[in-house]
Amino acid sequence: MTDTTEAFRLVVVSAGVSDPSSTRMLADRLTSRVVAAAKERGRETTVTVVDLRELLPELPTALSSQLLGPRFQRAVDALSEADGVIAAAPVYKAGASGLFTSFFQVLDNDLLIGRPVALAATAGTARHALVVDEEMRSLFAYLRALPVPTSLFASTEDWADDALNGRLDRAAHELVLLMESGFARAVRNESWKRYQHTFGSDAGRELGIDTDTDLMRLAAGGSLVDSEDPFDPRTA
């Protein structure tokens, strides 16, 4: 279980690019519901917003070389310490925006292991409603995060529908319960070595990699040939 005296750390990732942005509006509505739901259970919440449009100048370098600029690094640092995440994207041409998917593709595969995530998307038509479950959920499954059961989607006609408020409340409650469970922290403390990691992953903190393996020796420019082997040309 998490420390009941410690505030939840919630990171909100919004890929909306317009101003005002319906994607940011949906993320903000969910954020306020999460903060309220946590408070009902006696917990405070600190909120960090990652507005992906502010990272656009640094994105090409991050994609091509994995070198992160200062804004990008701050976003990664926030996510690495998050108890829960809200990830919201606009939908273009039947898919989450390229800005949204590119950001999460840059992150290393260990960063969000076990982290509770509430997924949300907006679009101009209800025809895109399945993007959250068919595309975004699979992306976070690959990252080994823990998406909440309730997906959020808002098209133009949904904003005046009370059903959207019901889904927002449900998703917020699910996210708070998962944060409260301390699942992500337990995975890190008790099950971390059961996952396959790469050296320097998890925002550079994964250093416990066995370098005395055939693959690692090859990567370092070594050889698989045993030096005591009579057929080893080095001992001939």
C-alpha positions, 0 to 999 in steps of 0.5 A, a space after each residue: 500500500 502507498 503511504 496514506 500521508 503522502 500526496 498523490 503525484 498525478 501527471 497530465 499529458 495533453 496532446 492538444 495543439 489548438 487554443 483553446 483545446 478540447 483535448 486539454 479541456 477533457 484532460 482538465 475535467 478528468 483531473 478535477 474529478 481525480 483530485 476531488 475523488 482523492 480528497 474524498 478518500 483523505 488524500 491530496 494530489 499534486 498535478 503536473 501538466 505536460 503540454 506536448 505542443 510545448 515540446 514540439 521544437 525538441 521532438 525531432 531530435 528526440 525521435 532521431 537521436 534519443 537526445 532529450 532537450 530540457 523540456 522533454 527531460 522534465 516531462 520524463 522526470 515527472 512521469 518517472 515519479 508519477 503515481 498516476 497518469 492522464 493521457 489525452 490525445 486528439 484523433 486525426 484520420 482514425 488515429 491518435 495524433 502523431 504528436 501524442 504517439 511520437 512522445 510515448 514512442 520516445 520514452 523507454 519501455 521501462 518508464 511506465 511499468 505498472 503505472 495507472 493511466 487514464 486514457 482520453 481522446 477527442 474528435 469531431 465525430 463519434 466515428 473515432 470512438 474506438 481509437 482509445 481502446 483499439 490504438 491507445 490502449 494497445 500502446 500503453 499495454 506495450 509500455 506495460 502500464 496499467 490503463 483503467 477500465 473506463 476509456 474516455 472519448 468526447 466528440 462534438 455532441 458529447 460535451 452536453 451529454 450527462 453520460 460523459 460526466 458519468 464516465 469521467 467520474 468512473 474513470 477518476 475513481 478507478 484511477 484513484 483506487 489504482 494509485 491508492 493500491 500502490 501497485 506500481 510501487 510494489 512492482 518496482 520494489 518486489 518484481 522489478 527483476 522479473 522484467 526484461 530491461 535494457 541498460 540505462 532504461 527507466 529514465 537512466 536508472 536501470 543499471 542492474 544488467 548482467 554484462 557477463 553474457 555472450 550477447 553483452 560481450 559481443 556488444 562490447 566487441 568481444 568474442 564468443 570463442 573460449 580462449 582455452 579452446 584448442 581451436 581458438 586461433 588466438 591460442 594456436 
